Amino acid sequence: MPNSRFTLTPLELVVFCECLSSEVCVRIFQTLLEKRTLNISAISRKVGCTNIRGLNHLRNLARLGIVHEEFYAGRHAFTLKKGESTELMRQAIEAMETREDG
């Protein structure tokens, strides 16, 4: 894992920790890593949560700049953004999985 420095505000750090501590939020992130763009129903179905719960987690990820939300034709669609926060989330999840295995 590269030794990178990331910049987060205190509020972003709190939201980031909440996301990492939620198994559902981590699964949502991993699902978007695989599929890139999905609507809320598809994400909820793949992750195994309600649309409301999934939407709350997705909006937290959007606050961090990890996810972009679009609303068209009566549906919410979410796309994983490329950027520092997305990379930090990916590396943090990878580190957590490595720690659990070891």
N, CA and C of each residue as an Amber inpcrd file, in Angstrom:
protein
   306
   0.8570000  -1.1750000   0.0000000   0.0000000   0.0000000   0.0000000
   0.9030000   1.2380000   0.0000000   0.6190000   2.1910000  -0.9000000
   1.4470000   3.3930000  -0.9390000   1.2700000   4.2250000   0.3230000
   2.3260000   4.9240000   0.7150000   2.2800000   5.7840000   1.8910000
   1.8210000   7.1680000   1.4450000   0.5150000   7.3630000   1.3710000
  -0.0620000   8.6140000   0.8880000  -0.6320000   9.4170000   2.0390000
  -0.6980000  10.7220000   1.8500000  -1.3240000  11.6230000   2.8150000
  -2.5960000  12.1690000   2.1850000  -3.6550000  12.1560000   2.9540000
  -4.9280000  12.6650000   2.4890000  -5.3780000  13.7660000   3.4340000
  -6.1140000  14.7210000   2.9170000  -6.5920000  15.8330000   3.7190000
  -8.1000000  15.7260000   3.8990000  -8.5240000  15.6830000   5.1600000
  -9.9450000  15.6600000   5.4970000 -10.2120000  16.6880000   6.5840000
 -11.3660000  17.3310000   6.5150000 -11.7850000  18.2110000   7.5950000
 -12.2500000  17.3320000   8.7600000 -12.3690000  17.8850000   9.9590000
 -12.8710000  17.0810000  11.0810000 -14.2520000  16.4720000  10.8020000
 -15.1470000  17.2270000  10.1930000 -16.4740000  16.6890000   9.8790000
 -16.3770000  15.5600000   8.8560000 -15.5500000  15.7380000   7.8300000
 -15.3690000  14.6830000   6.8310000 -14.7880000  13.4270000   7.4800000
 -13.8830000  13.6040000   8.4310000 -13.2940000  12.4680000   9.1230000
 -14.3570000  11.6870000   9.8960000 -15.2690000  12.4020000  10.5470000
 -16.3570000  11.7460000  11.2790000 -17.2410000  10.9510000  10.3210000
 -17.6320000  11.5620000   9.2040000 -18.4830000  10.8820000   8.2140000
 -17.7300000   9.6900000   7.6190000 -16.4460000   9.8780000   7.3510000
 -15.6180000   8.8120000   6.7980000 -15.5830000   7.6110000   7.7500000
 -15.3830000   7.8780000   9.0420000 -15.3710000   6.8030000  10.0350000
 -16.7210000   6.1100000  10.1370000 -17.8070000   6.8710000  10.0680000
 -19.1500000   6.2800000  10.0760000 -19.3290000   5.3460000   8.8890000
 -18.8450000   5.7760000   7.7190000 -18.9600000   4.9470000   6.5150000
 -18.1660000   3.6550000   6.6700000 -16.9470000   3.7610000   7.1680000
 -16.1070000   2.5740000   7.3310000 -16.6410000   1.6210000   8.3900000
 -17.3520000   2.1500000   9.3780000 -17.8710000   1.2920000  10.4410000
 -19.1830000   0.6090000  10.0540000 -19.7370000   0.9810000   8.9140000
 -20.9850000   0.3830000   8.4520000 -20.7070000  -0.6580000   7.3690000
 -21.0500000  -1.8960000   7.6640000 -20.8570000  -2.9730000   6.6920000
 -21.6560000  -2.7040000   5.4130000 -22.8430000  -2.1340000   5.5590000
 -23.6770000  -1.8150000   4.4010000 -23.0010000  -0.7600000   3.5370000
 -22.4710000   0.2790000   4.1590000 -21.8180000   1.3480000   3.4100000
 -20.5810000   0.8210000   2.6750000 -19.8230000  -0.0290000   3.3180000
 -18.6460000  -0.6210000   2.6780000 -19.0740000  -1.4670000   1.4810000
 -20.1430000  -2.2610000   1.6330000 -20.6300000  -3.0850000   0.5140000
 -21.1400000  -2.2090000  -0.6270000 -21.7780000  -1.0830000  -0.3030000
 -22.2390000  -0.1590000  -1.3430000 -21.0420000   0.3660000  -2.1220000
 -20.0120000   0.7910000  -1.4200000 -18.8060000   1.2940000  -2.0770000
 -18.1990000   0.2230000  -2.9740000 -18.0750000  -0.9930000  -2.4750000
 -17.4900000  -2.0770000  -3.2590000 -18.3430000  -2.4170000  -4.4770000
 -19.6560000  -2.3370000  -4.3320000 -20.5560000  -2.5780000  -5.4600000
 -20.3530000  -1.5320000  -6.5460000 -20.2190000  -0.2760000  -6.1320000
 -19.9920000   0.7860000  -7.1190000 -18.5980000   0.6900000  -7.7500000
 -17.6410000   0.1450000  -7.0240000 -16.3140000  -0.0890000  -7.6120000
 -16.4230000  -1.0540000  -8.7890000 -17.2850000  -2.0490000  -8.6440000
 -17.4640000  -3.0500000  -9.6970000 -18.3120000  -2.5270000 -10.8560000
 -19.3900000  -1.8510000 -10.5530000 -20.3810000  -1.4930000 -11.5690000
 -20.3370000  -0.0440000 -12.0370000 -19.7000000   0.8250000 -11.2640000
 -19.5550000   2.2590000 -11.5650000 -20.8430000   3.0580000 -11.4320000
 -21.9120000   2.7400000 -12.1690000 -23.1610000   3.5130000 -12.0870000
 -24.3410000   2.5670000 -11.9060000 -25.1290000   2.8320000 -10.8640000
 -26.3230000   2.0360000 -10.5990000 -27.4010000   2.9250000  -9.9960000
 -28.6480000   2.4900000 -10.1370000 -29.7150000   3.2270000  -9.4600000
 -29.8850000   2.6660000  -8.0520000 -30.6420000   3.3760000  -7.2450000
 -30.7790000   3.0260000  -5.8360000 -31.3740000   1.6340000  -5.6430000
 -32.3320000   1.2590000  -6.4740000 -32.9520000  -0.0630000  -6.3350000
 -31.9500000  -1.1800000  -6.5990000 -31.1390000  -1.0260000  -7.6290000
 -30.1370000  -2.0450000  -7.9510000 -29.0900000  -2.1440000  -6.8530000
 -28.6690000  -1.0100000  -6.3280000 -27.6720000  -1.0120000  -5.2440000
 -28.2500000  -1.7010000  -4.0100000 -29.4530000  -1.3200000  -3.6190000
 -30.0840000  -1.8950000  -2.4310000 -30.2670000  -3.4030000  -2.5740000
 -30.6630000  -3.8350000  -3.7530000 -30.8600000  -5.2620000  -4.0080000
 -29.5290000  -6.0160000  -3.8860000 -28.4740000  -5.4900000  -4.4870000
 -27.1640000  -6.1540000  -4.4530000 -26.5750000  -6.1880000  -3.0450000
 -26.8090000  -5.1260000  -2.2860000 -26.2160000  -5.0020000  -0.9570000
 -27.0790000  -5.6640000   0.1160000 -28.3770000  -5.7570000  -0.1330000
 -29.2830000  -6.3680000   0.8280000 -29.7620000  -5.4140000   1.8980000
 -30.1550000  -4.2040000   1.4790000 -30.6900000  -3.2270000   2.4270000
 -31.9030000  -2.5490000   1.7920000 -32.5860000  -1.7450000   2.5930000
 -33.7190000  -0.9890000   2.0570000 -33.2120000   0.1910000   1.2360000
 -34.0780000   0.7050000   0.3640000 -33.7020000   1.8720000  -0.4420000
 -33.3760000   3.0770000   0.4400000 -34.1460000   3.2900000   1.4900000
 -33.9260000   4.4310000   2.3900000 -32.5670000   4.3210000   3.0680000
 -32.2500000   3.1540000   3.5870000 -30.9590000   2.9610000   4.2520000
 -29.8100000   3.1280000   3.2530000 -29.9740000   2.5420000   2.0760000
 -28.9550000   2.6880000   1.0380000 -28.7740000   4.1320000   0.6290000
 -29.8710000   4.8540000   0.4890000 -29.8180000   6.2580000   0.0990000
 -29.0950000   7.0960000   1.1450000 -29.3320000   6.8150000   2.4210000
 -28.6250000   7.5450000   3.4930000 -27.1160000   7.3240000   3.4040000
 -26.7110000   6.0940000   3.1900000 -25.2760000   5.8070000   3.0600000
 -24.6970000   6.4550000   1.8000000 -25.4270000   6.3960000   0.7150000
 -24.9530000   7.0020000  -0.5340000 -24.8110000   8.5140000  -0.4040000
 -25.7010000   9.1300000   0.3170000 -25.5910000  10.5830000   0.5120000
 -24.3960000  10.9250000   1.3990000 -24.0640000  10.0690000   2.3600000
 -22.8440000  10.2820000   3.1400000 -21.6160000  10.1680000   2.2420000
 -21.6200000   9.1780000   1.3720000 -20.5070000   9.0300000   0.4290000
 -20.4370000  10.2280000  -0.5160000 -21.5880000  10.7750000  -0.8690000
 -21.6210000  11.9680000  -1.7300000 -21.0430000  13.1730000  -0.9920000
 -21.3250000  13.3090000   0.3030000 -20.7630000  14.4070000   1.1060000
 -19.2410000  14.3800000   1.1100000 -18.6940000  13.1790000   1.0040000
 -17.2430000  13.0170000   1.0040000 -16.6360000  13.1830000  -0.3930000
 -17.4990000  13.3460000  -1.3910000 -17.0050000  13.4950000  -2.7550000
 -16.6540000  12.1730000  -3.4090000 -17.1670000  11.0740000  -2.8690000
 -16.8800000   9.7420000  -3.3920000 -17.9040000   9.3320000  -4.4380000
 -19.1310000   9.7810000  -4.2570000 -20.2370000   9.3940000  -5.1260000
 -20.9010000  10.6360000  -5.6910000 -21.3220000  10.5340000  -6.9450000
 -22.0910000  11.5990000  -7.5860000 -23.5200000  11.0930000  -7.7540000
 -24.4830000  11.8930000  -7.3090000 -25.8950000  11.5210000  -7.3990000
 -26.5700000  12.3050000  -8.5030000 -27.3050000  11.6010000  -9.3500000
 -28.1210000  12.2360000 -10.3850000 -29.5530000  11.7670000 -10.2050000
 -30.4780000  12.6410000 -10.5420000 -31.8910000  12.2920000 -10.4680000
 -32.5140000  12.5890000 -11.8180000 -32.9640000  11.5470000 -12.4850000
 -33.6200000  11.7430000 -13.7760000 -34.6610000  10.6470000 -13.9760000
 -35.7090000  10.9950000 -14.6690000 -36.8080000  10.0690000 -14.9610000
 -37.3380000   9.3910000 -13.6980000 -37.3610000  10.1410000 -12.6010000
 -37.9060000   9.6140000 -11.3600000 -37.0090000   8.6280000 -10.6290000
 -35.7640000   8.5230000 -11.0400000 -34.8420000   7.5720000 -10.4080000
 -33.5480000   8.2500000  -9.9820000 -33.0100000   7.7690000  -8.8740000
 -31.7030000   8.2250000  -8.4190000 -30.6580000   7.2950000  -9.0250000
 -29.6360000   7.8680000  -9.6290000 -28.5140000   7.0730000 -10.1370000
 -27.2480000   7.5730000  -9.4560000 -26.3880000   6.6480000  -9.1000000
 -25.1700000   6.9810000  -8.3790000 -23.9670000   6.4770000  -9.1440000
 -22.9680000   7.3400000  -9.2280000 -21.7370000   7.0290000  -9.9320000
 -20.5700000   7.2470000  -8.9910000 -19.6310000   6.3300000  -9.0190000
 -18.4240000   6.4740000  -8.2160000 -17.5060000   7.4810000  -8.8960000
 -17.0710000   8.4810000  -8.1370000 -16.1590000   9.4980000  -8.6660000
 -14.7160000   9.0180000  -8.5190000 -13.8660000   9.5100000  -9.3810000
 -12.4330000   9.2830000  -9.2200000 -11.8920000  10.4660000  -8.4370000
 -11.0420000  10.1880000  -7.4700000 -10.4760000  11.2830000  -6.6950000
  -9.8290000  10.8010000  -5.4240000  -9.3350000  11.7650000  -4.6630000
  -8.5970000  11.4930000  -3.4360000  -9.4380000  10.7470000  -2.4000000
 -10.6640000  11.1810000  -2.1920000 -11.5200000  10.5450000  -1.1830000
 -11.8710000   9.1140000  -1.5650000 -12.1220000   8.8950000  -2.8430000
 -12.4340000   7.5480000  -3.3200000 -11.2380000   6.6320000  -3.1100000
 -10.0580000   7.1250000  -3.4200000  -8.8430000   6.3340000  -3.2320000
  -8.5980000   6.0660000  -1.7520000  -8.8340000   7.0480000  -0.9040000
  -8.6800000   6.8550000   0.5370000  -9.6350000   5.7740000   1.0380000
 -10.8850000   5.8040000   0.5940000 -11.8640000   4.7950000   0.9990000
 -11.4190000   3.4080000   0.5280000 -10.9630000   3.3070000  -0.7050000
 -10.5090000   2.0210000  -1.2480000  -9.3380000   1.4750000  -0.4260000
  -8.3750000   2.3310000  -0.1350000  -7.2070000   1.9040000   0.6350000
  -7.5760000   1.5380000   2.0760000  -8.4970000   2.2800000   2.6700000
  -8.9140000   2.0020000   4.0520000  -9.6270000   0.6530000   4.1370000
 -10.4980000   0.3730000   3.1750000 -11.2100000  -0.9130000   3.1620000
 -10.2130000  -2.0490000   2.9440000  -9.2820000  -1.8420000   2.0460000
  -8.2480000  -2.8400000   1.7880000  -7.4250000  -3.1020000   3.0590000
  -7.0690000  -2.0560000   3.7670000  -6.2990000  -2.1980000   5.0110000
  -7.1120000  -2.9410000   6.0680000  -8.4090000  -2.6510000   6.1570000
  -9.2670000  -3.3390000   7.1230000  -9.3540000  -4.8260000   6.8000000
  -9.5000000  -5.1560000   5.5220000  -9.5980000  -6.5640000   5.1080000
  -8.2880000  -7.2980000   5.3710000  -7.1680000  -6.6280000   5.1260000
  -5.8500000  -7.2260000   5.3650000  -5.6500000  -7.4830000   6.8500000
  -6.0810000  -6.5420000   7.6460000  -5.9360000  -6.6750000   9.1110000
  -6.7860000  -7.8140000   9.6420000  -7.9940000  -7.9810000   9.0880000
  -8.8790000  -9.0660000   9.5190000  -8.3160000 -10.4270000   9.1360000
  -7.6450000 -10.5090000   7.9800000  -7.0740000 -11.7720000   7.5110000
  -5.8370000 -12.1670000   8.2990000  -5.1090000 -11.1410000   8.7810000
  -3.8260000 -11.4220000   9.4330000  -3.9620000 -11.5040000  10.8670000
